[in-house]
Amino acid sequence: MIESCTIKSNAHGITLILNPEVSFETLVVDICKKFNDAKDFFGNADLIFSVEGRDLTSEEVGVIVEAIELNSDIHISLIQEKNQLKDIRMQGKIDRFYFENIYENAHIVMDSVKSGELLRTEQSVIILGDVKEGATVVAAGNVIIFGSLLGDVHAGNPGENSCYIIAGKYDGREVAIGEYRDEVEVEKPKRSLFKKASTSSEALAIVVYDDQLVCEPISRGIFKENQR
C-alpha cells in the first residue's frame, strides 16, 4: 500500500513528504492517524513545519497544521516555504465558514457548524470544529469532523454506502451513511487484569459493514480494510 505521507524530523522541526497522487481528504485522515500514533514521540514541542512533494494552497496548509495540532501536543509556529520562514498565525485570518468549489475532493469548513445551520455539499467535507447539537450536515461524500459530532450527519447522500464519517468525539447518536441510518454503539476500550483501560483520544470512524453501521478507532481493522 502506497504511503500518502511520510514524517521526517530534524533538529528544528518536521517535514511532511506528501504523495501528490492521493486526494487531500485522504491525506488529512492519514496525517491525523500518524500524529496521534506518534504523540508520545514528539511530546510537547514548538516546531518549524515544511512540506515536500506536493503544492498546497495556504488554506490547505492551515488544514494540515490544524490536523497536526489537534492530534498531538505539537505547536506549529513557523512554516518553511521555498527557503523562507513564515509565521502561520500571520498568513491572514480566514474570515469564517467554508470555501465552496475550491478543492476538487473536499469542502472545508473552518469553524463549527452551529445549531440551526444546514450544511449541504456535493463533495466530501472536512469540518475543523464541531457539528453542534441541532446542526445538520449532508454530504455526497465522506464527512470528517475534527471536533465533536453532536448533530445530525449524513455521509454518502443519497445512496453511497462506501462512504464514512470520522469524528474526534462521538457518543453513539443517530447518523446516516448512504441508505443506512441508525444509532451506533461506540466500541469501549478493553480492560485487562494488569493495565488500565485505554484513554486514547484517537478519532472514531463510522462505516457500513455487514449491512449495519459500526464505529471503531480509525486505526482498527474495519476502517483500514475499507480504505484498501
C-alpha positions in Angstrom: 0.0 0.0 0.0 1.4 3.4 -1.0 2.1 5.8 1.8 0.2 9.1 1.5 2.6 11.0 3.7 5.9 10.4 5.5 7.2 12.3 8.5 10.8 13.4 8.7 12.1 15.1 11.8 15.2 17.3 12.2 16.8 19.5 14.8 14.4 22.4 14.2 11.1 20.8 13.2 9.3 18.4 10.9 8.9 17.8 7.2 6.0 16.1 5.7 6.7 14.3 2.4 3.3 14.2 0.7 2.1 11.9 -2.1 0.7 14.1 -4.9 -1.5 11.2 -6.2 -3.9 10.9 -3.2 -6.8 13.1 -2.5 -6.4 15.9 0.0 -9.2 14.4 2.1 -7.3 11.0 2.4 -4.1 12.9 3.2 -5.8 14.7 6.1 -7.1 11.5 7.6 -3.7 9.8 7.3 -2.0 12.8 8.9 -4.4 12.7 11.8 -3.6 9.0 12.3 0.1 9.3 12.1 0.4 12.2 14.5 -2.0 10.6 17.0 0.2 7.4 16.9 3.4 9.4 17.3 2.0 11.7 20.1 4.3 10.4 22.8 7.4 10.5 20.5 7.1 14.2 19.7 5.8 15.3 23.1 5.0 19.0 23.8 7.2 20.7 21.2 7.2 24.0 19.3 8.3 23.2 15.8 9.0 24.6 12.3 6.9 22.8 9.7 7.7 22.2 6.0 6.2 20.2 3.1 7.7 18.4 0.2 6.3 16.5 -2.8 3.1 18.5 -3.3 2.0 22.1 -3.9 -0.5 23.3 -1.3 -2.7 26.4 -1.1 -2.5 28.5 2.1 -5.9 27.1 3.2 -4.7 23.5 2.7 -1.6 24.3 4.8 -3.8 25.6 7.5 -5.9 22.4 7.5 -2.8 20.3 7.8 -1.5 22.4 10.7 -4.8 22.0 12.4 -4.7 18.2 11.9 -1.2 18.0 13.4 -2.0 20.2 16.4 -5.4 18.6 17.2 -3.9 15.1 17.2 -0.7 15.8 19.1 0.8 18.2 21.6 2.9 19.9 18.9 2.6 23.6 18.3 3.5 24.8 14.8 4.8 28.3 15.0 6.6 28.7 11.6 6.2 27.3 8.2 9.2 27.0 5.8 8.3 27.6 2.2 10.9 27.9 -0.6 13.6 28.6 2.0 11.6 31.3 3.7 10.1 31.2 7.2 6.5 32.4 7.6 4.5 32.9 10.8 1.5 30.6 10.4 -0.7 32.8 12.6 0.0 35.9 10.3 -1.0 34.4 7.0 -4.3 36.2 7.1 -7.3 35.5 9.3 -9.6 33.2 7.4 -12.9 35.0 8.0 -15.4 32.3 8.7 -17.2 29.3 7.3 -16.3 27.4 4.2 -14.9 27.6 0.7 -17.2 26.2 -2.0 -15.6 24.6 -5.1 -12.0 25.4 -4.1 -10.9 21.8 -3.6 -11.5 19.0 -6.0 -12.0 16.4 -3.3 -13.2 18.2 -0.2 -15.3 21.1 1.0 -13.5 22.7 4.1 -15.4 24.3 7.0 -13.0 26.5 9.1 -15.4 26.7 12.1 -18.1 24.7 13.8 -21.5 24.0 12.2 -23.8 25.6 14.7 -27.3 24.8 16.0 -30.0 25.5 13.4 -27.5 25.5 10.5 -27.7 23.2 7.5 -24.5 22.4 5.6 -25.2 20.5 2.3 -22.4 19.7 -0.2 -22.0 17.5 -3.3 -18.4 16.8 -2.1 -16.8 15.3 0.9 -16.4 17.8 3.8 -13.7 18.4 6.4 -15.0 20.4 9.4 -12.3 21.9 11.7 -14.7 22.4 14.6 -17.8 20.6 15.9 -21.1 19.7 14.5 -23.2 21.2 17.3 -26.5 19.8 18.6 -29.3 20.9 16.3 -26.9 21.3 13.3 -27.3 19.2 10.1 -24.5 18.1 7.7 -25.5 16.3 4.5 -22.6 15.3 2.1 -22.5 13.3 -1.1 -19.0 12.1 0.0 -17.3 11.5 3.4 -17.6 13.6 6.5 -14.5 14.3 8.6 -15.1 16.2 11.9 -12.1 17.3 13.9 -14.2 18.1 16.9 -17.4 16.5 18.4 -20.3 15.0 16.4 -23.3 16.3 18.3 -25.8 17.0 15.5 -27.3 15.1 12.5 -24.8 13.9 9.9 -25.4 12.1 6.7 -22.5 10.9 4.6 -22.8 9.3 1.1 -26.2 11.0 0.5 -28.3 9.7 -1.1 -27.1 6.1 -1.6 -23.3 5.8 -1.5 -22.8 3.1 1.2 -19.0 3.0 0.8 -18.5 6.5 2.4 -17.5 7.1 6.0 -17.8 9.5 8.9 -14.8 10.4 11.1 -15.2 12.4 14.4 -12.8 13.4 17.1 -15.6 12.6 19.6 -18.8 10.7 19.2 -21.4 9.4 21.7 -23.4 6.9 19.6 -26.2 9.2 18.5 -28.1 8.5 15.2 -26.1 9.1 12.0 -26.6 8.1 8.4 -24.3 6.7 5.7 -25.8 6.0 2.2 -29.0 4.0 2.7 -28.3 3.2 6.4 -29.4 5.3 9.4 -29.1 4.2 13.0 -27.6 4.9 16.4 -24.2 3.3 16.6 -22.6 1.6 19.5 -19.2 3.0 20.3 -16.5 0.4 20.9 -15.3 0.6 24.5 -11.6 0.3 25.4 -10.7 -3.3 26.5 -9.6 -3.8 30.1 -7.1 -6.3 31.3 -6.0 -7.5 34.8 -2.8 -5.7 34.5 -3.5 -2.5 32.6 -6.0 0.3 32.9 -8.4 0.8 30.0 -7.1 2.9 27.2 -7.9 6.6 27.4 -6.7 7.3 23.9 -8.1 10.4 22.2 -7.9 8.7 18.8 -10.6 9.7 16.3 -13.5 7.4 15.6 -14.6 6.1 12.2 -18.2 5.1 11.4 -18.6 2.8 8.3 -21.1 0.4 6.8 -20.0 -3.2 7.5 -22.1 -6.3 7.1 -25.2 -4.3 6.4 -25.0 -2.2 9.5 -23.3 0.9 10.8 -20.3 0.2 13.0 -17.9 2.5 14.9 -14.3 2.0 16.0 -11.0 3.9 16.2 -9.6 4.8 12.8 -6.5 2.7 13.3 -8.6 -0.5 13.7 -9.3 -3.2 11.2 -12.7 -2.4 9.6 -11.9 1.2 8.6 -8.4 0.3 7.4 -9.8 -2.6 5.4 -12.4 -0.4 3.8 -9.7 2.0 2.6 -7.7 -0.5 0.6 
